[in-house]
């Protein structure tokens, strides 16, 4: 079950430079990648309602992949509660997932013979930057995706369904 952490929506026309944020926290053992993706979809669909340019569909697809991989890693490798914070500014989308495990993620090289273990490689591949920050109890991983927000016809929140 997802527990809303924070929702901050800008009032259209106030300050387009202010970041748009949304987050969720899951109880011990309750993290769910599907719920995390739903939160991402709702967040990206809401962005144009705040006066921002819609997020391009290719970026939304990459963001969905990052959210899926990071939350799945938490489910598989980290005991305890966890959370996700999404932050959108004019030039980047930051996806932060935190957990209670102090174990650092391993980025393994692509190997077509191995089943699993490709998640962090995928996150690094589609992200502009990935930062791992130790916390007092656990760590947080932030993936930065930097799109060219052009608001074209393939943008999330534009006419048509969200990715």
C-alpha positions as CSV (number, residue, x, y, z in Angstrom):
1,X,0.0,0.0,0.0
2,X,1.3,3.4,-0.9
3,X,1.3,6.1,1.7
4,X,1.5,9.6,0.2
5,X,4.6,11.4,1.5
6,X,4.2,14.8,-0.1
7,X,2.5,16.4,-3.0
8,X,3.5,19.9,-4.1
9,X,1.8,21.4,-7.1
10,X,2.6,24.8,-8.4
11,X,-0.2,27.2,-9.0
12,X,-0.1,27.9,-12.8
13,X,1.7,31.1,-13.6
14,X,3.4,31.6,-10.2
15,X,6.9,30.3,-10.6
16,X,7.7,28.0,-13.4
17,X,11.2,27.5,-12.1
18,X,10.0,26.0,-8.8
19,X,10.3,22.2,-8.8
20,X,7.3,20.0,-8.9
21,X,7.5,17.2,-6.4
22,X,5.7,14.1,-5.4
23,X,6.6,11.2,-3.2
24,X,5.4,7.9,-1.7
25,X,6.4,5.8,1.3
26,X,5.8,2.1,1.6
27,X,5.6,0.1,4.9
28,X,7.9,-2.8,5.6
29,X,7.5,-5.3,2.8
30,X,4.7,-3.3,1.0
31,X,6.7,-1.8,-1.9
32,X,5.1,-2.4,-5.2
33,X,6.6,-1.5,-8.6
34,X,3.1,-1.2,-10.1
35,X,2.1,1.4,-7.6
36,X,5.3,3.2,-8.1
37,X,4.8,3.3,-11.9
38,X,1.2,4.5,-11.3
39,X,2.5,7.4,-9.1
40,X,5.0,8.3,-11.9
41,X,2.3,8.3,-14.5
42,X,0.0,10.5,-12.4
43,X,2.9,12.9,-11.7
44,X,3.9,13.2,-15.3
45,X,0.3,13.7,-16.4
46,X,-0.2,16.4,-13.8
47,X,2.9,18.4,-14.9
48,X,1.2,20.2,-17.8
49,X,-1.6,21.3,-15.5
50,X,1.0,23.4,-13.6
51,X,2.0,25.3,-16.8
52,X,5.0,23.1,-17.6
53,X,5.7,21.8,-21.0
54,X,4.6,18.1,-21.2
55,X,7.3,15.5,-20.7
56,X,8.3,13.8,-24.0
57,X,7.1,10.2,-24.3
58,X,10.7,8.8,-24.7
59,X,11.6,10.4,-21.4
60,X,8.5,9.0,-19.7
61,X,9.3,5.5,-21.0
62,X,12.9,5.8,-19.6
63,X,11.5,7.1,-16.3
64,X,9.1,4.2,-16.0
65,X,12.0,1.8,-16.6
66,X,14.1,3.5,-13.9
67,X,11.2,3.5,-11.4
68,X,10.5,-0.2,-12.1
69,X,14.2,-1.2,-11.7
70,X,14.9,0.8,-8.6
71,X,11.7,-0.3,-6.8
72,X,12.2,-3.9,-7.8
73,X,15.7,-3.8,-6.4
74,X,14.4,-2.5,-3.1
75,X,11.8,-5.3,-3.0
76,X,14.5,-8.0,-3.7
77,X,17.4,-6.7,-1.7
78,X,16.3,-4.3,1.1
79,X,14.3,-5.1,4.2
80,X,12.1,-2.5,5.8
81,X,10.3,0.5,4.6
82,X,11.2,2.4,1.5
83,X,10.1,5.4,-0.5
84,X,10.3,7.3,-3.7
85,X,10.5,11.0,-4.5
86,X,9.9,12.4,-8.0
87,X,11.2,15.9,-8.7
88,X,10.6,17.8,-12.0
89,X,12.4,21.0,-12.9
90,X,12.6,22.8,-16.2
91,X,15.6,20.8,-17.3
92,X,15.4,17.4,-15.5
93,X,13.4,14.7,-13.9
94,X,15.0,13.3,-10.7
95,X,13.8,9.9,-9.4
96,X,15.0,9.1,-5.9
97,X,14.4,5.7,-4.2
98,X,15.5,5.2,-0.7
99,X,15.6,2.0,1.4
100,X,17.0,0.6,4.7
101,X,19.8,-1.5,3.2
102,X,23.4,-0.2,3.5
103,X,24.5,-2.5,0.7
104,X,25.7,-0.5,-2.3
105,X,24.1,-1.4,-5.7
106,X,26.3,-3.2,-8.2
107,X,26.4,-2.2,-11.8
108,X,27.1,-5.4,-13.8
109,X,28.1,-5.5,-17.4
110,X,25.5,-6.7,-19.9
111,X,25.5,-10.5,-20.2
112,X,23.0,-12.2,-22.4
113,X,23.7,-15.5,-20.6
114,X,22.7,-14.2,-17.2
115,X,19.1,-14.1,-16.0
116,X,18.6,-11.0,-13.9
117,X,21.2,-8.6,-12.5
118,X,20.9,-6.1,-15.3
119,X,18.8,-3.5,-13.5
120,X,21.4,-1.0,-12.4
121,X,23.1,-1.3,-15.8
122,X,19.8,-0.3,-17.4
123,X,19.3,2.6,-14.9
124,X,22.8,3.9,-15.7
125,X,22.2,3.5,-19.5
126,X,19.0,5.6,-19.7
127,X,20.0,8.2,-17.0
128,X,22.1,11.3,-17.5
129,X,23.6,10.7,-14.0
130,X,23.0,8.2,-11.1
131,X,24.0,9.1,-7.5
132,X,24.1,6.7,-4.6
133,X,24.0,8.5,-1.2
134,X,24.5,6.6,2.1
135,X,22.0,7.5,4.8
136,X,22.1,6.9,8.5
137,X,20.0,3.8,8.0
138,X,20.3,2.7,4.4
139,X,20.9,4.6,1.2
140,X,19.2,6.6,-1.5
141,X,19.7,6.2,-5.3
142,X,18.8,9.2,-7.5
143,X,18.6,8.8,-11.3
144,X,18.6,12.1,-13.2
145,X,16.9,12.2,-16.6
146,X,17.5,15.3,-18.7
147,X,15.2,15.7,-21.6
148,X,14.8,18.3,-24.3
149,X,11.3,19.3,-23.1
150,X,9.9,20.3,-26.5
151,X,6.2,19.5,-25.9
152,X,5.9,17.7,-29.2
153,X,3.0,15.5,-30.1
154,X,4.6,12.5,-28.3
155,X,4.7,14.3,-25.0
156,X,3.0,12.9,-21.9
157,X,0.1,15.1,-20.9
158,X,-0.3,16.3,-24.5
159,X,-3.3,15.1,-26.6
160,X,-3.5,11.3,-26.4
161,X,-2.8,8.7,-23.7
162,X,0.0,8.8,-21.2
163,X,2.9,6.4,-21.7
